[in-house]
Amino acid sequence: MPRFEYLEPHTLRQAVSMLQQHGSHARIVAGSTDFLVRWRTGVWKPQYVVNLQHVPGLDRLSYSPRNGLRLGALVRVRALETSPVVRQRYPALAAAAASFAGVQVRNLATVGGNVCNASPAGDTLPSLLAFDAQCRIVGPQGERWLPLEQFFLGPGRTALQPAEILAELRLPPPLPNTGSLYIKHSPRGAMDISYVGVASVVSLQDRGRVCRDAKIALGAVAPTPIRAASAEAMLRGQTITPELLKRVAAEAQRLARPIDDVRATGAYRKDIVAVLTQRTLERAIEMARGAEMPFEVQRRLAVQAAF
Ligand SMILES: Cc1cc2nc3c(=O)[nH]c(=O)nc-3n(C[C@H](O)[C@H](O)[C@H](O)COP(=O)(O)OP(=O)(O)OC[C@H]3O[C@@H](n4cnc5c(N)ncnc54)[C@H](O)[C@@H]3O)c2cc1C
């Protein structure tokens, strides 16, 4: 197997300067779950590996009603799944984490690694997009903020410039009377990557009859995870009816641009987008209206192996 020199920065500044020094010969790792697969198969052959694990504070998860959720890039997927505040206020994100691989991988995999790996099928990505996540990026020029929606440029390609590191994600506090859910379709359950993943976040007003705001994000149906903006717009300010939800789901299906691959045809994926959009919206609306949805129920709903 290709050899590399292992580097262990203790601050983000040190990590940035290591990346500057070694340029394209260096690669950052966090949980290494994507890295190890590609290194072993010789796809990635870095001469230097910069491990972020010893930078203090990068694994911090905190919430305040004013600022919302702050997730350090090294927050584990398992921490998203088990955090009471994520389960309560950002259920689509907790459900996405619960739909993600097996518990051993969830214990290693980080949210920052999932984002920077930029797979169109990354399971946390639709929920993060639907909650309007912002990225704090640290690099040679200091710090900058970027909406997550602008972070993904294509499969495996991100807006990170040379020597830049994703330090943190921030999700604004949800509006009152908000519900959300993520559903992943994967015939092998959580143990396979998603064939289609949909996250919906709905906020209600007028005693639960009218949609105040809606966010819908789709995974594995385009070169990057995408927001279904025109489908969202059809819901905002409207009285919710079953017919409207059907039309919104059809619009999300129209926006999907999936390819045919070994897992599924594009046509099949498009059909699944409509089904999952409608189901996530219906469940999110129930939750926004105050229906109790224990996490074990959400976990079961989050992975749909068959239709
Ligand atoms: C058996 C198995 C099952 C899996 N199942 C799923 C699944 O169900 N759903 C799913 O979405 N994914 C799955 N994955 C993929 C993987 O676990 C996730 O993408 C994971 O979140 C990656 O996080 P990590 O910390 O391990 O990243 P790493 O492997 O450490 O890094 C991944 C990439 O991101 C870069 N990177 C990491 N952190 C940063 C940072 N802070 N700033 C800049 N760049 C950074 C690295 O350089 C690398 O290019 C699976 C992987 C395996 C091996």
The ligand as an SDF file (V2000), in Angstrom:
LIG
                    3D

 53 58  0  0  0  0  0  0  0  0999 V2000
  -18.7240    0.7840    5.1090 C   0  0  0  0  0  0  0  0  0  0  0  0
  -19.0740    2.2140    4.7860 C   0  0  0  0  0  0  0  0  0  0  0  0
  -20.4190    2.5720    4.7710 C   0  0  0  0  0  0  0  0  0  0  0  0
  -20.7800    3.8920    4.4770 C   0  0  0  0  0  0  0  0  0  0  0  0
  -22.1000    4.2290    4.4730 N   0  0  0  0  0  0  0  0  0  0  0  0
  -22.4740    5.4970    4.2160 C   0  0  0  0  0  0  0  0  0  0  0  0
  -23.8600    5.8700    4.2600 C   0  0  0  0  0  0  0  0  0  0  0  0
  -24.7580    5.0660    4.5110 O   0  0  0  0  0  0  0  0  0  0  0  0
  -24.1650    7.1650    3.9920 N   0  0  0  0  0  0  0  0  0  0  0  0
  -23.2120    8.0890    3.6860 C   0  0  0  0  0  0  0  0  0  0  0  0
  -23.5480    9.2550    3.4630 O   0  0  0  0  0  0  0  0  0  0  0  0
  -21.8970    7.7740    3.6500 N   0  0  0  0  0  0  0  0  0  0  0  0
  -21.5080    6.5030    3.9100 C   0  0  0  0  0  0  0  0  0  0  0  0
  -20.1800    6.1560    3.8770 N   0  0  0  0  0  0  0  0  0  0  0  0
  -19.1770    7.1590    3.4990 C   0  0  0  0  0  0  0  0  0  0  0  0
  -18.4760    7.8540    4.6850 C   0  0  0  0  0  0  0  0  0  0  0  0
  -18.5790    7.1150    5.8880 O   0  0  0  0  0  0  0  0  0  0  0  0
  -19.0210    9.2760    4.9220 C   0  0  0  0  0  0  0  0  0  0  0  0
  -18.8740   10.0750    3.7670 O   0  0  0  0  0  0  0  0  0  0  0  0
  -18.3680    9.9640    6.1360 C   0  0  0  0  0  0  0  0  0  0  0  0
  -19.2150   10.9770    6.6210 O   0  0  0  0  0  0  0  0  0  0  0  0
  -17.0000   10.5610    5.8410 C   0  0  0  0  0  0  0  0  0  0  0  0
  -16.5360   11.1660    7.0380 O   0  0  0  0  0  0  0  0  0  0  0  0
  -15.0560   10.9130    7.5570 P   0  0  0  0  0  0  0  0  0  0  0  0
  -14.8770   11.7680    8.7410 O   0  0  0  0  0  0  0  0  0  0  0  0
  -14.7840    9.4720    7.7060 O   0  0  0  0  0  0  0  0  0  0  0  0
  -14.2370   11.4970    6.2990 O   0  0  0  0  0  0  0  0  0  0  0  0
  -12.7560   11.1880    5.8180 P   0  0  0  0  0  0  0  0  0  0  0  0
  -12.6930    9.8420    5.1720 O   0  0  0  0  0  0  0  0  0  0  0  0
  -11.7780   11.4720    6.8950 O   0  0  0  0  0  0  0  0  0  0  0  0
  -12.6480   12.3320    4.7010 O   0  0  0  0  0  0  0  0  0  0  0  0
  -13.5290   12.3450    3.5730 C   0  0  0  0  0  0  0  0  0  0  0  0
  -13.1100   13.4670    2.6060 C   0  0  0  0  0  0  0  0  0  0  0  0
  -13.3780   14.7490    3.1780 O   0  0  0  0  0  0  0  0  0  0  0  0
  -12.1780   15.5120    3.3500 C   0  0  0  0  0  0  0  0  0  0  0  0
  -12.3340   16.1670    4.6580 N   0  0  0  0  0  0  0  0  0  0  0  0
  -12.7320   15.5760    5.8210 C   0  0  0  0  0  0  0  0  0  0  0  0
  -12.9080   16.5120    6.7700 N   0  0  0  0  0  0  0  0  0  0  0  0
  -12.6120   17.6990    6.2130 C   0  0  0  0  0  0  0  0  0  0  0  0
  -12.6380   19.0410    6.7060 C   0  0  0  0  0  0  0  0  0  0  0  0
  -13.0280   19.3450    7.9500 N   0  0  0  0  0  0  0  0  0  0  0  0
  -12.2740   20.0380    5.8620 N   0  0  0  0  0  0  0  0  0  0  0  0
  -11.8910   19.7460    4.5680 C   0  0  0  0  0  0  0  0  0  0  0  0
  -11.8790   18.4980    4.0620 N   0  0  0  0  0  0  0  0  0  0  0  0
  -12.2350   17.4920    4.8610 C   0  0  0  0  0  0  0  0  0  0  0  0
  -11.0390   14.4900    3.2620 C   0  0  0  0  0  0  0  0  0  0  0  0
   -9.8530   15.0770    2.7730 O   0  0  0  0  0  0  0  0  0  0  0  0
  -11.6210   13.4880    2.2750 C   0  0  0  0  0  0  0  0  0  0  0  0
  -11.4720   13.9810    0.9580 O   0  0  0  0  0  0  0  0  0  0  0  0
  -19.7760    4.8510    4.1560 C   0  0  0  0  0  0  0  0  0  0  0  0
  -18.4180    4.4760    4.1920 C   0  0  0  0  0  0  0  0  0  0  0  0
  -18.0680    3.1790    4.4930 C   0  0  0  0  0  0  0  0  0  0  0  0
  -16.6130    2.7950    4.5170 C   0  0  0  0  0  0  0  0  0  0  0  0
  1  2  1  0
  2  3  1  0
  2 52  2  0
  3  4  2  0
  4  5  1  0
  4 50  1  0
  5  6  2  0
  6  7  1  0
  6 13  1  0
  7  8  2  0
  7  9  1  0
  9 10  1  0
 10 11  2  0
 10 12  1  0
 12 13  2  0
 13 14  1  0
 14 15  1  0
 14 50  1  0
 15 16  1  0
 16 17  1  0
 16 18  1  0
 18 19  1  0
 18 20  1  0
 20 21  1  0
 20 22  1  0
 22 23  1  0
 23 24  1  0
 24 25  2  0
 24 26  1  0
 24 27  1  0
 27 28  1  0
 28 29  2  0
 28 30  1  0
 28 31  1  0
 31 32  1  0
 32 33  1  0
 33 34  1  0
 33 48  1  0
 34 35  1  0
 35 36  1  0
 35 46  1  0
 36 37  1  0
 36 45  1  0
 37 38  2  0
 38 39  1  0
 39 40  1  0
 39 45  2  0
 40 41  1  0
 40 42  2  0
 42 43  1  0
 43 44  2  0
 44 45  1  0
 46 47  1  0
 46 48  1  0
 48 49  1  0
 50 51  2  0
 51 52  1  0
 52 53  1  0
M  END
$$$$
